[in-house]
Amino acid sequence: MAAVFLAAVNAKYIHSNLAVYSMKSYCREYEKYVEIGEYTINQQKDEILKSIYKKQPKVLCFSCYIWNISFVKELICDLKKILPQTVIWAGGPEVSYDAEKFLQELPEVTGVMCGEGEQTFLELVQHYVHEKEEDALADIKGIVFQKNGEIVRNPFREIMDMDKLVFPYKNISLFEHKIIYYESSRGCPFSCSYCLSSIDKKLRFRSLSLVKEELQFFLDAKVPQVKFVDRTFNCKKEHALEIWNYIHEHDNGITNFHFEIAADLLTEEEIQLIHTMRPGLIQLEIGVQSTNPKTIEEIRRKTSFEKISEKVKKVQEGKNVHQHLDLIAGLPYEGYESFKKSFCDVYALAPEQLQLGFLKLLKGSYMNEKAKDYGCVCKGKEPYEVLGTKWLSYGEICRLKGIEDMVEVYYNSGQFRHTMKAMEGYFSDAFSMYETLADFYEKKGYFGISHSRIRRYEILMEFLEEREVENLSYFKELMILDLYARENLKTRPVWAADRKAYKEKIQEFYTKEAEAPEVLQDYAGYQPKQLEKMTHLEIFSYNVPEGKAEKGSYPVLFDYRNRNPLTNDAAMHVVTL
């Protein structure tokens, strides 16, 4: 029987919940009384009910977010029926802001932990482990609870000293195959109107000595990726620079670090340091949101796209960093045409990923307060996504959703990189290309179907054929290039040219490489047939490696042991046969 059970319902299995692990770690002297259970919203509710029921917890605490709140509410209602003696608490951003309303809706819940949870949770654990009287809850700051049919709100708790937090990843084996989330700061210096961080700007940092010690732990464990959850990692130059210097100097050749940054704040010193890093050591997520100056001003962003663009390009010069740029549809003064311009502006920067998000009216945000002024309506259920504004209709949002799908499949996947680049020349702009492709999917009824990767290429060919694009044979070869760049296909696509005419030349090439390797030096010791299976040699009739529709013979060797860390494409060598 678990005295206190912390339940986290994540969006995906690969995610981990930093909050519950941080709270348990903080309660180290009561560790034996606290147990964690991680689930996902994709699991059957009966499976989760059974799991929690078997624990028979005295106290059950749920971590609540915009992606799981309805799911959690249903679980709570059913759990109270099968565990009537269990005391249920909730915490997290989705219940903290309007705790009273949450408790009115769910009388099954005893109370809500508001704000930072570590110290509050510790005191709750002490309360229940030592079986204190119910009246003693009045002494715990930062909680809202039900007492004798009334709701009581205790005073807010002072913000925490980041150095008092306890490192939650000592048992790293628990996080195998999961993303590691880490925070070196809390709070945000900015006041973006759509974000909850604008409510509390009490920015503070964990001491760099502790951060370095903890990062070294990840490096020693060779974890694949660490995602910093700091709201704006580089808002304090000295802090960011020292951390970046540390991971650069202690790079283990494996671990990747993800940071959410304000690109316009990057200094020349930071960019020069970034240029010296191993390709793939860090990746940067940059929230552009819009390039419309009036929109940026209205949402209280203190930036300019010109500055962002300048810094993104400078980082790109190093050819070693994955950059992920974000846009938000549904912001004030951003209509369909304005969003199209924002899209084209950002797309022109050629980031590794371009994320199209849709405004969410979060409880407590300034944007929510201004919703009526903006004519902004949203879904009544989380994630409270926008359905329309004075500037953007629901029909236009539907079109943008289709474009978002196309960008995810044909751009962000990186699986069609060469093909899409060549297609751009047949459209007035990039937005129109994805818009037209989305219209084609809609017309053909292809949305809502789980297509295989090969099928996506076939649909793209259908699209090009319908548009009567010239030189379709060139595009077919570009698609072959994109396919083999990612994987050594067991079965050749039906549109691929027959390789029989080149069979002898291909065998001769591998025989020479086996005897005296010139290109495949990392494959020393393998026989010709083994080399042929481990790599792929394709003879193109167009100069597709350079993206030119020039006729000729262009043998390309795909080396799958060596991949581009930014695109994951196999190394490609133009060879002589």
Summary of the structure (lengths in Angstrom):
residues: 577
radius of gyration: 27.2
end to end distance: 70.0
largest distance: 87.1
contacts: 1802
relative contact order: 0.06
helix: 44%
strand: 19%
